[in-house]
Amino acid sequence: MREPGFTPRNDRRPVDLAALVHRDAGPPLSVLVTDLTDEGCRLSGEETLRIGEEIRVEIPHVGYLNAQVRWALDGEAGARFCGDRPV
């Protein structure tokens, strides 16, 4: 279990990348990747993703990145990459 308090993170790189989020059901969602690290990314879009949801982020010229939604609020979400990258 994670201890309360500060959790160090890798430096976030601001980006402006159009991407798609693929979910288990339904059509892909158009999103904007607004920051990116080796460990995850921040997404912005019309729909709010569910915390804990497993997704695949498709970034042109990069590929598919498996991720889990760690936080989500008002069309914004933070996702942590999991598994091999890119797919």
Backbone bond lengths (Angstrom), bond angles and torsions (degrees), N, CA, C in turn:
res aa  C-N    CA-C-N  psi(-1)  N-CA   C-N-CA  omega(-1)  CA-C   N-CA-C  phi
1 M - - - 1.443 - - 1.536 108.77 -
2 R 1.307 116.49 140.56 1.459 122.31 -179.60 1.522 110.30 -72.74
3 E 1.323 114.44 136.44 1.466 120.26 176.33 1.524 109.43 -76.93
4 P 1.340 118.26 143.24 1.460 120.31 176.54 1.526 110.31 -64.15
5 G 1.318 115.28 151.97 1.456 120.07 177.44 1.512 112.37 120.37
6 F 1.306 115.82 -165.71 1.458 123.02 -175.96 1.516 111.60 -67.28
7 T 1.324 116.04 132.97 1.454 122.02 174.71 1.519 107.97 -116.72
8 P 1.341 118.26 113.87 1.467 119.31 -179.52 1.526 110.82 -64.38
9 R 1.334 115.62 142.93 1.465 121.07 179.71 1.512 109.43 -131.15
10 N 1.323 115.17 155.53 1.455 119.58 174.09 1.523 109.38 -66.37
11 D 1.323 116.17 155.16 1.463 120.32 176.96 1.517 110.17 -59.18
12 R 1.317 114.83 135.94 1.461 120.69 178.19 1.519 108.96 -91.44
13 R 1.317 115.41 135.94 1.458 120.66 177.51 1.528 108.51 -102.87
14 P 1.337 117.24 118.96 1.466 118.30 177.36 1.525 109.74 -67.28
15 V 1.324 115.52 133.49 1.462 121.97 179.02 1.523 108.27 -139.13
16 D 1.298 116.25 172.30 1.457 123.34 177.48 1.522 106.38 -143.55
17 L 1.359 115.84 78.15 1.454 121.55 -173.36 1.524 111.29 -116.75
18 A 1.330 116.04 124.81 1.462 120.03 173.00 1.527 107.59 -71.89
19 A 1.330 116.58 136.27 1.458 120.96 -177.98 1.523 109.41 -148.82
20 L 1.324 115.18 172.55 1.458 121.97 174.41 1.516 108.55 -121.53
21 V 1.321 116.50 142.70 1.457 122.37 172.52 1.521 107.69 -108.37
22 H 1.323 115.88 123.88 1.460 122.11 177.21 1.526 107.90 -102.07
23 R 1.351 114.45 128.28 1.463 121.85 178.72 1.511 108.23 -110.74
24 D 1.339 116.38 173.59 1.463 120.28 178.32 1.519 112.12 -62.28
25 A 1.329 117.03 -33.54 1.461 120.66 -177.86 1.523 109.50 -132.69
26 G 1.316 115.08 147.67 1.456 120.23 175.71 1.517 113.47 90.74
27 P 1.318 114.75 170.74 1.467 119.60 -179.26 1.530 110.92 -72.84
28 P 1.333 117.33 160.38 1.467 120.24 177.11 1.529 111.08 -61.85
29 L 1.318 115.88 150.42 1.463 122.21 177.96 1.521 109.20 -102.44
30 S 1.326 116.51 134.58 1.460 120.89 174.20 1.521 108.39 -79.31
31 V 1.331 116.32 128.17 1.460 121.53 -179.93 1.524 109.29 -136.29
32 L 1.311 114.43 170.19 1.450 122.04 173.15 1.524 106.76 -119.13
33 V 1.332 116.55 127.21 1.464 121.02 173.60 1.518 105.86 -85.64
34 T 1.346 117.01 119.51 1.462 120.35 -174.12 1.522 113.87 -106.34
35 D 1.329 117.46 -18.65 1.458 120.08 166.94 1.518 109.17 -151.54
36 L 1.319 114.53 158.80 1.456 120.24 -169.17 1.517 109.44 -147.88
37 T 1.339 116.01 136.93 1.462 122.48 171.04 1.520 106.96 -132.92
38 D 1.324 116.64 178.41 1.464 120.07 174.86 1.519 111.02 -67.73
39 E 1.328 117.13 -20.74 1.458 121.83 -175.41 1.521 114.83 -98.81
40 G 1.341 118.20 -19.57 1.451 118.98 -176.56 1.512 112.85 179.65
41 C 1.336 114.90 -167.48 1.459 119.87 -177.41 1.522 110.23 -154.04
42 R 1.326 113.98 165.72 1.465 121.85 173.24 1.521 107.01 -109.32
43 L 1.333 115.23 133.88 1.459 121.92 -177.16 1.519 109.91 -117.75
44 S 1.323 116.19 146.20 1.455 121.99 175.86 1.520 107.94 -132.36
45 G 1.325 116.74 131.89 1.460 119.90 -179.34 1.512 112.14 -163.93
46 E 1.319 115.32 -176.91 1.465 122.11 -177.31 1.530 112.71 -71.99
47 E 1.337 116.97 -32.67 1.462 120.78 -176.01 1.515 110.61 -107.48
48 T 1.320 116.02 149.56 1.457 121.25 175.52 1.522 108.81 -90.33
49 L 1.320 116.16 125.54 1.463 121.28 177.63 1.522 109.24 -78.40
50 R 1.335 116.13 162.64 1.463 121.28 -179.32 1.533 110.69 -92.96
51 I 1.308 117.48 135.10 1.462 121.93 175.73 1.525 108.75 -59.58
52 G 1.325 116.41 131.70 1.460 122.00 -178.74 1.517 113.68 91.27
53 E 1.319 117.11 -11.67 1.464 121.70 -178.39 1.527 110.70 -65.32
54 E 1.342 116.38 135.65 1.458 122.96 175.18 1.524 107.79 -88.26
55 I 1.322 117.33 126.46 1.462 121.93 -177.31 1.524 109.91 -132.77
56 R 1.325 115.61 168.60 1.459 122.72 170.14 1.521 106.30 -124.15
57 V 1.327 115.85 123.25 1.454 121.22 179.25 1.522 107.60 -98.12
58 E 1.329 116.41 121.31 1.462 121.90 179.97 1.529 108.82 -102.84
59 I 1.322 115.82 112.01 1.460 121.61 179.21 1.523 108.02 -111.82
60 P 1.347 118.28 122.71 1.461 120.45 -179.81 1.534 111.55 -54.30
61 H 1.310 116.07 140.34 1.467 125.02 179.29 1.525 113.17 68.33
62 V 1.338 117.29 3.22 1.468 121.34 176.45 1.520 109.08 -116.72
63 G 1.333 116.78 -52.06 1.457 121.68 -178.76 1.516 111.28 123.47
64 Y 1.327 114.08 -159.65 1.464 121.95 -179.39 1.529 109.12 -97.92
65 L 1.324 116.00 134.28 1.452 122.05 178.12 1.521 108.61 -121.28
66 N 1.326 116.96 118.91 1.460 120.77 175.60 1.522 108.81 -73.00
67 A 1.326 116.00 137.90 1.459 119.48 -176.86 1.524 110.42 -152.30
68 Q 1.335 114.45 164.09 1.462 121.63 173.13 1.523 107.89 -123.27
69 V 1.331 115.30 134.65 1.460 120.44 178.46 1.528 108.42 -72.00
70 R 1.332 116.76 123.03 1.462 122.25 -178.06 1.524 112.38 -99.16
71 W 1.338 116.90 -31.12 1.459 121.44 175.03 1.524 107.76 -150.07
72 A 1.319 116.56 154.98 1.463 121.53 -179.77 1.519 109.32 -156.59
73 L 1.353 114.91 136.08 1.459 120.16 -179.73 1.519 109.54 -161.37
74 D 1.327 117.06 122.40 1.468 123.18 172.76 1.527 114.45 49.21
75 G 1.324 117.20 52.11 1.461 121.24 175.98 1.521 114.72 82.59
76 E 1.318 117.56 -0.75 1.467 122.65 176.48 1.526 107.80 -110.15
77 A 1.330 116.37 150.61 1.462 119.73 177.91 1.517 109.91 -155.45
78 G 1.313 114.48 150.44 1.457 121.64 172.00 1.510 108.17 -111.13
79 A 1.327 116.68 132.15 1.457 121.31 -178.36 1.524 109.65 -125.02
80 R 1.321 115.74 138.80 1.464 121.84 177.08 1.517 108.25 -104.82
81 F 1.328 115.61 127.81 1.464 120.40 179.52 1.517 110.19 -68.36
82 C 1.325 115.51 145.85 1.461 120.93 177.68 1.517 108.61 -141.21
83 G 1.295 116.20 152.77 1.461 120.88 -179.81 1.515 111.81 74.57
84 D 1.309 114.66 -168.23 1.467 120.86 -179.94 1.513 110.21 -71.23
85 R 1.354 116.40 148.53 1.462 121.42 178.51 1.506 108.79 -135.25
86 P 1.295 120.05 148.93 1.461 125.91 -25.91 1.509 111.26 -73.97
87 V 1.339 116.00 165.23 1.464 122.28 -178.42 1.511 108.11 -92.75
